[in-house]
Structures are given as structure tokens and as C-alpha cells.
Amino acid sequence: MKEDGKNQCCCTNKKKHRSEKEYKDLSNRLSRIEGQVRGVKTMVENDAYCVDILTQVSAINAALNSFNKVLLASHIRTCVVEHVREGNDEVIDELVNTMQKLMK
């Protein structure tokens, strides 16, 4: 982000430099998801009831979907907008393909 608080694309060569806040948010979300996955593994090891495991897996899927929404929104607000402003419409095709994959 620029110092004035407006979004700025920080993506170059298929890399994105994230603000410390964005990095921490994404990292914390992934750490929680990682903990949930470890919990499911423990449930399997401890012969937990199938429905209980499936319920936890459903929660993991919801957490991953939430992570994707946050990351996708950031991508659109920064990289996609900047590339379109620069006349690079290929980023639209990339976005459409990505969204199609997410919706499978």
C-alpha cells in the first residue's frame, strides 16, 4: 500500500510483496487451518466417530474458502486493477481461469 492508504500493486514477475498486516493475517489464517488439519489427523489416530471427523473437515473447507476470498479480494484490488490500468488485459483471463478453478 502507498503511504496515503490507497492500494498499490506490488506484484512483479508473478510475485507479490504484501504489507506486514496482510502477511500476518494470511499467515495466521493458515496456521489455524494447519492446526485444524492436525486435529483431524489426531481424531483419525484416536478412532473418532466418522461424523465428528467429517464435521471438522467441513470446518477446514470453510476456513480454506474464507482464506481464498480474502486473498482473491486483495488480488483483485491490487494486481488486477493495476494491470488493467496499464493496459494488460491478460490478467482478466487469468482471473477468470482462477475463479473457475475455485468454483469446482
N, C-alpha and C positions, 0 to 999 in steps of 0.2 A: 504494500500500500504506500501511496505517496504520503508525505508528511501532512498534507492538508486533509487526509482522511478519505480521499477518493481512491477507488480501486485502480490498480495499475497492473498490467500484465507483467509477470516476472518469468514468463516461460520462454526458453530458448532451446533450440536443439532437442526438443522432446523432453525437457526437464523443466520443473517449476520450482522456483525459490519461494518458499512460503514464509509468511510472517511467523514470529515466535508463537503468537497466540493461536494461529491456525494449526501450526505444527503440534503444539501441546494438546489442542482439542482432538485432532485426529489420532494422535498417539494414545491419549487417554481412552478414547473410544475403542481402539484396537486392543489395548491392554485389558479392558473389561471383557471384550469378546474372547480374547485368549483365555482369560480366567474361566469364562463360561464353558469353553470347549474342554479345558482341563477338568472342570467339574463333571461334564458328561462322561469323559473318559473314566473318571473315578466311579461314577454311577454304574457304568458297564462292568468295571472290575469288581464292584461290590454286588453284582447281580440285582440291580434296582429294577423295579417294575417297568415294563416297556412303555406304558403310557406316561409315566413320570419322565422317562428319558425323552420321549417324543415331545413332551411339553417343553422341556429345556431346549431341545433342538429348535423348536418353533421360536423360542425367545431369541436364540442365536441368529436365526434367519431374520427376525425383525430388527435386531441390532445391526446386522450387516446391511440391511436395506436402508436403515437410518443413516449409517455411515456413508453409503453410496449417495443418498440425497444431499447430504452436506457437501461432499466432495464435488458432486456434479454441479450444484448451485455455485460453488466457488469457481469451478472451471468455466462455467458459462459467463459469470460476472467479470471474469478477468481475461483469461486466454481467448475465449471465443469472441468476446466483444472487441478486444484489441486486434485480433487477426482480421475480423470483418472490417474494422475501421481502416486497416492497412490494405484492404482490397483482396485479402486471401480468403476466398470463399470455400476453399477446400476444407477448411475447418468445420463448415456446416455438414459436409458429407461425413466427416469423421465423427461429429456429434451424433448425427442420425444413426450411424452404424453402432456407436457405443450404446445409445439408448435402446436400439433393437436387441442388443445382447443382454442388457439389463432386464428387459421385459420378457425374456424367455422363461 
